[in-house]
Amino acid sequence: MMKFAKSQNDHYRDGITNAGIYHIRTSVLEGINNKIKVLKRVAYGYRDLDYFFLRIRSAFRGKFTPIPTIG
């Protein structure tokens, strides 16, 4: 039982930390997820993945802290 509890703590550590830092309610997250799903449906067939991510960022401009890019 103790091993299971420790493994769950490792598994959820980032999520728990982010919940404490950003304080975003689940209703807001559901709205964000829904908007991204709609953008994904509209973007079907786009070849440029970077353009898709730019569309997502522009949909939420000024609402949250910017997400750092990789590379």
PADRENPA-798228 format. One record per residue (C-alpha): residue number from 0; residue in one letter; chain; x, y, z. Coordinates in steps of 0.02 Angstrom, whole numbers, plus 50000, padded with zeros to 5 digits. Each point is the difference from the previous one (the first is absolute). Example, Ala and Ser with C-alpha at 12.3 -4.5 7.8 and 13.67 -1.06 7.14 Angstrom:
<bamis>
pos;code;unit;px;py;pz
0;a;A;50615;49775;50390
1;s;A;50069;50172;49967
</bamis>
This chain:
<bamis>
pos;code;unit;px;py;pz
0;m;A;50000;50000;50000
1;m;A;50139;50121;50044
2;k;A;50089;49967;49834
3;f;A;49839;50040;49905
4;a;A;49979;50165;50094
5;k;A;50179;50051;49963
6;s;A;49983;49959;49815
7;q;A;49840;50103;49988
8;n;A;50086;50148;50080
9;d;A;50138;49991;49868
10;h;A;49872;49982;49862
11;y;A;49894;50151;50049
12;r;A;50135;50115;50071
13;d;A;50005;50118;49850
14;g;A;49811;50016;49993
15;i;A;49986;50037;50185
16;t;A;50139;50129;49990
17;n;A;49921;50086;49849
18;a;A;49830;50005;50086
19;g;A;50080;50094;50144
20;i;A;50092;50121;49887
21;y;A;49870;50045;49868
22;h;A;49833;49987;50095
23;i;A;49896;49960;49845
24;r;A;49829;49928;50040
25;t;A;49940;49843;49913
26;s;A;49861;50093;49910
27;v;A;50129;50115;49921
28;l;A;50106;49850;49951
29;e;A;49849;49916;49920
30;g;A;49969;50158;49898
31;i;A;50182;50005;49945
32;n;A;49997;49817;49951
33;n;A;49838;50024;49903
34;k;A;50070;50149;49905
35;i;A;50157;49903;49955
36;k;A;49893;49854;49938
37;v;A;49900;50119;49890
38;l;A;50161;50074;49930
39;k;A;50062;49823;49967
40;r;A;49843;49958;49903
41;v;A;50011;50160;49899
42;a;A;50186;49972;49967
43;y;A;49976;49826;49928
44;g;A;50112;49984;49848
45;y;A;50126;50134;50048
46;r;A;50175;49942;49963
47;d;A;50090;50123;50111
48;l;A;49993;49950;50184
49;d;A;50083;50163;50053
50;y;A;49856;50098;49923
51;f;A;49877;49896;50101
52;f;A;50090;50042;50162
53;l;A;50004;50184;49951
54;r;A;49811;49993;49977
55;i;A;49982;49927;50174
56;r;A;50111;50134;50075
57;s;A;49907;50139;49911
58;a;A;49833;49932;50064
59;f;A;50060;50027;50178
60;r;A;50102;50157;49977
61;g;A;50024;50100;50159
62;k;A;49904;49880;50112
63;f;A;50142;49897;50071
64;t;A;50188;50007;50017
65;p;A;50086;49952;49839
66;i;A;50055;49821;49978
67;p;A;50186;49988;49962
68;t;A;50041;49924;49832
69;i;A;50117;49853;49980
70;g;A;50148;50021;49883
</bamis>
